[in-house]
């Protein structure tokens, strides 16, 4: 397995040789390189010390990686604020709460427990841009950084920002706490034994929701594949039905992705997490006469575009990757945005995917409409996405596949800002092929009005890709 360095951070498996895993040497090297870039992003002519926030999810390697990151930052003369167990959005907001100059999140998100990663934040609590991230990678490769003398070492403080984060969520005007309390919801939460088991039940309790906990002990021993896809949520679906709950909530290990389960035990589908929240916020904005713009990545459902245009708004597409989505959101002044993997980005609180924000807004919408979750789902445009992947470590081969497919489908509407997305406008279907930012694979997503049609379209393109591979 090759160490993955991308806009989604420096990610790899624990155990192995440098270059083929995320080793202690790698952790120190990339942390020191990140520290070395701080002066170029935020010059301090008076020599004031920098401050960096560090948070982690509950995966088993977290303590080891945290010690290395914190020790390296201190060795670089940087003051550290340790958040301990903290969701990714909590750590992002902690940068603002602590008035820090940046942050490092220790999480491999939806990857299995043997993985870990360093996700790098700027002074706004947002991920580094591609250019800023490349500067870190270049410095790490050159090992062009210095360490502080003994009397200039950094300090370490510890603070739990969970409640401050929840305070900010509940203070949002669009979050109707009283309506949620009056609805007397019962919710089952599957936190895959990570930090979601700390923050999500606390949020629901403050919203007056009865919370039934499933896999909420933050041991890092993930109870199932941590990606919140329907195939991994069988126990949650069964528990929702058994407990006669109003819905189920699934989050990934760092709580930036969010998926719902309907009251009948069927998936709401993670693609529709953003669609449902966006529809709620767009309706409020339309009634108030405010401009409406939404953003999602190229691999996300067309349903967001449809609901946005229904409210008289404008939809924009971005390359895959949170930083690409947030960059586009800043550019167009978006009301709401995110990714089809269940990530909701609401700039009214901060520009990062946040499952707590998603849950609070979704429950507000549900309380106002007075519908069952399955009934709410039927009010949205119905599309189905087939998600496939091909394991390919050869970057040149991936590039050749994409290039050849562009030629084959040259007569269609093609977007190539991130891989190749082929839009078949006549029947509102599409297929998107791209290199993953987080795994050594090529992802192939296809969407249509039925799952059979989506799978057929995806399989056709996969067959063409295999021919190119075998040529």
N, C-alpha and C positions, 0 to 999 in steps of 0.2 A: 504494500500500500504506500503510495507516494504522499508526502506531506502536501496539503492543499493550501495554496496561498492565493486569496482572491479578495473581492470587495466584501465578502462575508467573513473575513478574518483569516487567521492562521489556524488550520484545523488538521488533526491527525489522530491516529490511534496511540494509546499509551503503551510503551514497550517496543524496543527495536532500535535501529541505527538512525543517526541523524540523516535527514533527507527522505527516510522511509517511514517515519513516525514522528509524533510530537514528543521529543525527548526533553529532559531537564535542560540540556544545552540549548535546544531550540527556544525553550521558554525564556531563558535568561537573555539570549541573543535578541529575540524579537522585542522583549520588554525594554531592553536597553536602547534598542534602535528607536522605539516609540518615544522613550524619554528624550532622546537626542533631537527629535523633531519638534518638541514643544517650543523652543525659542523661535523657530522659524514661523510657527503659527501664531504665537502670542509673545512677541518680543518684550523683555523685561529689562529696560536700560539701567534700572537701579539695582539689578542683581537680586530682586526678590525671589523667594523660593516658589516653585510650582507645587500645585496640589492635584493629586489624582485619586479618584474614587475606584475601589476594587470590589466587585460583587461576584458571587458564584452561585451556580445551581447546586443540586445535591449529589451530583455524580461522584463515584467513589474516589476518583483521582483529584477531586476538588481541593482538598486540604493541601496535598503535595504541590499542586500547581500554584495555589494561593501563596504558599510560603515562598516559592521561588519568585513569583511576580512581585510580592511586597518587598522581599529582601533586595531584589534588584533595583526597584524604584528608590528605596531608601539609600542604597549604595550609589545611586545617581544624584543624590542630594534632593530628592523630591519627597514632600510630605504626603502621606498616604492616609486616606479615610477608608477603613475596612467596613463594608456593609454586611459581611458574613453571608448567610443564605439570603439571597435576594433575587427576585425575578429580573429578567432583562429590562423590562420597562421601569422597574423600581430603581435599578442602577442608573439607567439613563436620567431619570428625574433626580436622583441623588446628586448628579453632577451639578444640577441647577440649585438644589437645596443647599449644597455645601459650598457653592460658588467656586467650584473646582475648575481646573484648566483642562480636564479630560477625564476619561475613565477607561477601565479595562474590565470586560465581562468575561468570566471564565465559564464557558458553556459551549457544548457542541450541538445545542438546540435539539433537533429531532433525531440526531444520530444515536446509535446504540451506546451502551454504557462504557465500552472500551475506548470511546472517542472523547476528546476534549479539545478546547480551542480558546484562542484569545480574540475577543471582539473589541475593536478599538474605537473609542469615542472622542469627539472634539469637545470644546468648552460649552457647546450647546446641548450636550448629551445626545448627539446624533453621530451616526457612523461616519468615519473618515471618507472623504471622496476618493475616487479611484486614483487621482493624482497624489493626494496625501498618503494614501495607503502604499502607493508605489515607492514613495520616498522612504517609508519605513522599511520596505523590503530591500531597497537598494542599500540602505545603511546597514541592515542586518547582514547582507551578503558581504559587504566590505568590512564589517565589524569596525565601522568608523564612529566610535563613541568613547567617551571618557567617564570615569567614575570619580565621585567626590572624595576629598580628603577627610580625615576622621572627624575634624571639628565642623564639617559642613554636611554631615549625613542627614538624611531626612528623618522625620518623626512619623509615628503611627498613632492614629486615633481610631476608635471604633464607634459606629452608630448604626442603629437599625432604622431605616427610612420607610419601613412598610406602612406604618400608620399615616405618615405624612403623604405618602403616595395615595392611600385610600381617601384621605381628607380631600385631596385635589380631585379625585374621581367623583366623589359624592357632591362636591361643590359645583360641578358642571350644570349649567341651567337646563340642558337637555336631559339630564338624569332626574327623573321624577321619583324621588325616594318615597314620598307619601303614597303615590299610586301603586308602587311596588309593594309596600307594606300592606296596603288595603287588599291586594290581590291574594295574599296568603299562599304564595308559591311554595312548592316543595321541589328541591333540585338535588339531583345526584351528581357529585363531582368526582371525576377520575383524574387524579393529579400524577399518575404514573410514578408515585413514590419520590417526587422531587419537590421543589420549592412551591409549586402550586398548592401543595397540601398545607402550606403555612398561610399563604395570602388569600386564596380563594374562599375558604370557609369563613375567614375573618370578614371579607367583603360581604358575603351573603348574610352573615349574622347582622351586620350593620344595616343591611337593606331589609331586615325583618323576614328573611327567607329561611325556611327550614332546610338545613343542609345535611344530606346523607353522604358521608365520606367513603370513598372507594380508592384504595391505593394512595392515601394521603399522608403516609409516614415517610418523611424525607430521608430515607436511607440511601438513596441512589441505586438501590437494587431494583431496577425497573421491572414492573410486574408483567409487562408485555412490550412489544416493539413500541417505542415512544412516539412514533409519528402518528398523529391523531386521524388516521384513516379508518373507514368503516370496518375493514378486515381486522383491525387491531382493537376494536371497541366492543367485542361481543359481550363481555361481562357487563359493561356499562349499559348496553341495550337491554339485557335481561334484568338488570337491577332496576332500571327505570320502570319497566312493566311490573315487576314484582312489588315494588314500593308504591305503585300508582302515583308516581311523581309527575309533575307538570313537564319536566324536561331533564335531560342529562347534559352535563358540561364536561368536555374533555380538553385538556391543555397539554402542551408538550413540556419537557423538563424545565425550560426557562420561561414559560408562561407568556410567550409572545404570539403563539398560535392558538386558535380557538375553534372548536367544533361542537355542534349541538346535536342532541338526540331528541327526537319527537316523543311525545307522551306514549305513543304506541310502540316504542322501541325501534323505530326506523330512523336512519340517519337523516338529519336536516340537510346534510352535505356541506362540507367545510367551504366550498365555493360560495355558498349562500350566506355565510356569516357576514361578510362585507356587504353583500347585496341588501340584506335585511336592515342592517344598521344604516346604510346609505339611504335607503328608501325613507326611513324614519326621519333622518336629518334633512333630507331634501324636501320633504313635505313641510317641515317646520320652516325652513328657509323660504320656500315658495310662498307660504302664508304671510311671512314677514316681509316679502318683497326684496329679499336679498339675492345676490348673484349666486349661481350654483355651478360648481365645477367639481368633477370627481376624477380620480386617477387609479388605475390598476396596471399590473404588468401584462405583458403580451400573452402569458399563459393563463390568464384569468378569464372567467366566463363572460360572455357577451351580455349576460343579464344585467350587469352593472351599467353598461352603456344604455340599455333599454329603459331601466328605471330612471336614470339620470335625464334622458331625453323626455320621458313622460312628464317630468316636473319642469320642463323647459330649460334644463341645464345642458352643459357641454362636458362630454367625456373625453379623456386623454389617455393614451397608452404610453407605458414606459418600459424600458428594458427590465428584465428580471433582476431582483436584488433590492433590498429595502432602501439603500442609499439612492438608487436610481429612481425609485418611486417618490421618495421624499424630495429629491432634487426637482423632479417635474412638478410636484405639488407646490413647492415654493415658487416655481416659475409661473404657474397659472393661478396661484392663490386658491388652491383647492379647499373645499369644505371638508371633504373626507376622501380617504384613499386607502390603499393597502394591496394585498396580494391574495390570490385565490386559494392559498394554503391556510386560510383562516386568520390572516393577519389584518387587524383594523388599525389604521393610523388616523387619529383625530387631532389636528393641529391646535384645537382650542385648549388642549392640555399639554401635549408635547408631540414632536414629530417622530414617533416611534411606534411600532406594533405593540399593542397593549390589550391583553385578554381581559383585564379587569374593566377597562373602558368598554370593550365589546359586550361583556356580560351586562353591565349596568345599563347601557343603551338598549340592548336587546330586550331586557326585562321591562324597561320603560315602555318600549313599543308594544310589547305583548300585553302589558297592563292596560294601556290605552285602547288597544283594539279589542280586547276581551275575547280573543280567539285561542283555540288550542294551537300548539306549535305546528302540528301537521296541517291545520287549516291555514295558518299564516303562510306556510311554504307554498301552498297552492295559489296564493295571490300574486306570486312573482312569475315572470317569464320562465318557462321550463326548458332548460337545456341540460345535457348530460356530457360529462367529460371523461374520456378514457385516458388513463395515464400509464404510459409504458416507458421503458428505458432499455438501452443497450449498453453493456459493459464494454468500454473502449478506453484503453490507456494511451492510445496513439493519437495525439492532438492533430497531427497532419492528416490522418485518416478521417477524423471528424470533420475537418475543414473541407476535405474532398467530397464527403457525403453532402454537406450543405451546399457546396458550389454546384454539384451535379443536379441536385433537386431544384435549385433555382432555375436551371436551364430547362428541366423537364416541365416545370409549371410556370414558365415565363409568361404565359397568356393570362394568368390569374393575378389578383391583387397581392403583391408580396411586400412584406415589411421585414427588413434585414438589419434593424438596429441591434438585435440580439438573436443571433442564429438566423433561422429562416421561419417566418410565419406566412403560411399560404392561406389567404382568405377567399373562400368561395361565396361571394356576396349573393349569388342567385338563390341559394338555399340557406344562407346564414350559418354556414359551417366553416370550420377552420382547422388547420393542423399546424403545430409549432414544434420545431426541432431546435435544440440548443444544448451547448455544453453546460453541465451543472456547475454551480459555484461552490458546491459543498461535497461532491462525490465525483470519482473518476468515471463518469457515465455521460451518455447523451440522452437527454430526456425527449420523449415524443408524446405530446399532448394533442388530443383531437376533441372537437366539440360538435355536437349536432342535436337535433330535437328529440332523438331517441338514443338510448345507450347502444342499441344494435348498430345504428348508423354511425355513431362515434367510433365504435370498435372497428367497424368495417373500414372506415376512412383511415384510422390509425394503422390497421394491419396492412393496408395497401401501401402506405408510405414505408412501413417497416420492411416489407418485402422488397421495395425498391432500394432501400438502404442496404439490405443484405446483398443484393445483386452488386451494388457498388463496392461493398466490402470484399466480395469474392472475385471481383474482376481482376 
